[in-house]
Amino acid sequence: MGEIFLANSGKRSFQMFWYDCPITNKRRKKQVEITKKLPAAAAYAKAEKLQKELERSIDDGNYTADDKPFGFALDELEKIYLSKWELHQKDPTTGLRERTYNEYIGFLNIIRGVSNHKIKIKNKKISDYKCSQITPDIADQISQALVNQTNKNHNTKCWAKFEAACKLAVVKNFGMKINPCAMVDRSNHQSKQRKTKIIAPSKSQVDPFLDHLEEVKNKGSNSCPRKDFTSKFNYIINLYSNHTGKRSNEIYGTRIQDVNLDKGYVEVNQVLCAKTGNIELTKTDKSERIVALTDRLIKGLQEWLAYLKNKNIPNPHLILFPAMNGSYRNASNVLNRNIKKPAKDFGLDPSMFSVHQYRRHNNSRRKEAGHDGDRLRNQMGHEDEKMTKLYNTTWEDIKKDREDINQAFKN
């Protein structure tokens, strides 16, 4: 610990001393300004007291580099999001899209207390609290305030951003020694309403619906290319979702090269992230798998690929299901316009139709056909196994699975 000395800066004077920070291993300074209310002798005594407290906190292991307002942690988190958005500007396949970036900043502003929600804890904005003041009790009150003053979606996402800022405050030595969020029981602050589980569509509903879409698709529309494209896409996306049981992000991230129509299977090795709009690897190894295709689906895919080629549909990413302008598909638009709307027009309950409901239907059809549990989990991507087993899948396994899935959708 350095000696206390007098220092001048312009018209201001300080009693100052240097010390070695045990956290950052850097030389830091502490200073007390000399004013009319605090003359040199009093400032020296205050600096001396501060020095002794600092020595004691370092010896006891209770030292914190700086006790900054929590707003500093939120600002640092915003800088991280900004850098990711700037990265996306240079390379659209990485970083955060502008819409996502603006959404994240909105959540940070809710926590800051500068949004319309005006969240305050004990009549004080969260950003104005010192980091050391964000105790588990305060964090618990923040959690309750988010529940009371935001909707369910914002509640969850704002809490995630608050938790990330707390972790940042600990790492950056802003004065927070532990993450208080780890000691908050969020189960008491969640909505208690349970959503009624929707039953997956039955075979008697799905099969006639797909037959109808195929009939409409074959009629086409020469007068309107968009209608023609939509009718063909409606059929193939519903058929593909139903017969493969793949997740929506897996479907929209599928490349043409991933499909082997000769041997009747498709590889799942990447996904389209709905949040960032980027192509990413599957979340876990167990999601990477080989999915068998039915004869009907192979025929449908052959017609679809031929249509894309004959109509010169732009496809710069070489994906299996491009939009008409060649871009990646928007999962929400496909769900509402190409799955639910045709189902409603056919007289079916649209709430029963989605990519996930098709996935459940696919699982049910396989079970009814007596498929082996291990092969079923492998096809659905639920089995927790290493990549080696995936690539040990033999051609005989694929042929057997194709026979099984064909039988399941014929019965």
Order of alpha helices (4+ residues) and beta strands (2+ residues): beta-beta-beta-alpha-alpha-alpha-alpha-alpha-alpha-alpha-alpha-beta-beta-beta-beta-beta-alpha-alpha-alpha-alpha-alpha-alpha
